[in-house]
Protein backbone atom coordinates (compact mmCIF):
# COMPACT_ATOMS: atom_id res chain seq x y z
CA UNK A 1 0.00 0.00 0.00
CA UNK A 2 2.84 2.41 0.84
CA UNK A 3 4.49 1.63 -2.50
CA UNK A 4 1.22 2.44 -4.35
CA UNK A 5 0.90 5.75 -2.47
CA UNK A 6 4.46 6.72 -3.45
CA UNK A 7 3.78 5.86 -7.10
CA UNK A 8 0.55 7.89 -7.10
CA UNK A 9 2.27 10.84 -5.40
CA UNK A 10 5.10 10.76 -7.98
CA UNK A 11 2.59 10.57 -10.84
CA UNK A 12 0.61 13.49 -9.43
CA UNK A 13 3.79 15.55 -9.12
CA UNK A 14 4.86 14.79 -12.69
CA UNK A 15 1.36 15.52 -14.00
CA UNK A 16 1.25 18.78 -12.03
CA UNK A 17 4.59 19.91 -13.43
CA UNK A 18 3.57 18.99 -16.99
CA UNK A 19 0.23 20.77 -16.57
CA UNK A 20 1.92 23.90 -15.19
CA UNK A 21 4.39 23.99 -18.07
CA UNK A 22 1.58 23.61 -20.58
CA UNK A 23 -0.51 26.32 -18.91
CA UNK A 24 2.42 28.74 -18.97
CA UNK A 25 2.58 28.82 -22.76
CA UNK A 26 5.46 30.03 -24.87
CA UNK A 27 6.81 33.50 -24.13
CA UNK A 28 7.03 35.77 -27.17
CA UNK A 29 9.05 38.99 -27.34
CA UNK A 30 9.27 41.39 -30.22
CA UNK A 31 8.73 44.83 -31.69
CA UNK A 32 5.31 46.24 -32.62
CA UNK A 33 4.99 46.95 -36.34
CA UNK A 34 1.31 47.92 -36.23
CA UNK A 35 -1.38 48.25 -33.56
CA UNK A 36 -5.08 49.01 -33.24
CA UNK A 37 -7.71 48.96 -30.50
CA UNK A 38 -11.25 47.69 -30.87
CA UNK A 39 -13.94 46.18 -28.68
CA UNK A 40 -11.81 46.32 -25.52
CA UNK A 41 -8.88 44.53 -27.17
CA UNK A 42 -5.53 45.68 -28.48
CA UNK A 43 -4.32 44.01 -31.65
CA UNK A 44 -0.58 44.13 -32.33
CA UNK A 45 1.47 43.00 -35.29
CA UNK A 46 4.77 41.83 -33.81
CA UNK A 47 8.14 41.08 -35.38
CA UNK A 48 9.94 38.38 -33.40
CA UNK A 49 13.23 37.45 -35.03
CA UNK A 50 12.42 36.48 -38.62
CA UNK A 51 8.72 35.91 -37.85
CA UNK A 52 5.84 38.39 -38.00
CA UNK A 53 2.47 37.62 -36.39
CA UNK A 54 -0.68 39.26 -35.02
CA UNK A 55 -1.70 38.98 -31.37
CA UNK A 56 -4.68 40.28 -29.40
CA UNK A 57 -5.12 40.86 -25.68
CA UNK A 58 -6.88 43.16 -23.22
CA UNK A 59 -6.67 46.80 -24.27
CA UNK A 60 -3.36 48.46 -23.40
CA UNK A 61 -1.60 51.63 -24.56
CA UNK A 62 1.21 50.63 -26.93
CA UNK A 63 2.71 52.23 -30.01
CA UNK A 64 4.57 51.17 -33.13
CA UNK A 65 8.19 50.49 -32.23
CA UNK A 66 7.46 49.43 -28.63
CA UNK A 67 9.14 46.25 -27.43
CA UNK A 68 6.57 43.86 -25.95
CA UNK A 69 6.35 40.50 -24.26
CA UNK A 70 3.38 38.15 -24.11
CA UNK A 71 2.59 34.56 -23.20
CA UNK A 72 0.94 32.44 -25.89
CA UNK A 73 -2.50 31.18 -24.86
CA UNK A 74 -4.35 30.21 -28.03
CA UNK A 75 -4.02 30.53 -31.80
CA UNK A 76 -7.01 31.02 -34.09
CA UNK A 77 -6.98 30.66 -37.87
CA UNK A 78 -9.12 32.90 -40.08
CA UNK A 79 -10.31 34.92 -37.08
CA UNK A 80 -12.76 37.67 -38.01
CA UNK A 81 -13.02 40.73 -35.80
CA UNK A 82 -16.51 42.10 -36.33
CA UNK A 83 -15.61 45.46 -34.76
CA UNK A 84 -12.57 45.88 -37.02
CA UNK A 85 -14.33 44.31 -40.02
CA UNK A 86 -11.13 42.40 -40.67
CA UNK A 87 -10.08 38.76 -40.89
CA UNK A 88 -6.67 37.70 -39.58
CA UNK A 89 -5.13 34.63 -41.26
CA UNK A 90 -3.68 33.59 -37.89
CA UNK A 91 -4.11 35.40 -34.56
CA UNK A 92 -2.59 34.61 -31.17
CA UNK A 93 -4.72 35.45 -28.13
CA UNK A 94 -2.85 36.46 -24.97
CA UNK A 95 -3.81 37.45 -21.43
CA UNK A 96 -1.57 40.51 -21.45
CA UNK A 97 0.58 42.55 -23.82
CA UNK A 98 3.39 43.89 -21.61
CA UNK A 99 5.85 46.63 -22.60
CA UNK A 100 9.50 45.67 -22.10
PyMOL commands that set and color helices and strands:
alter all, ss='L'
color gray80, all
select helices_A, chain A and resi 2-24
alter helices_A, ss='H'
color red, helices_A
select strands_A, chain A and resi 27-38+41-48+51-58+67-81+86-94+98-99
alter strands_A, ss='S'
color yellow, strands_A
deselect
rebuild
show_as cartoon
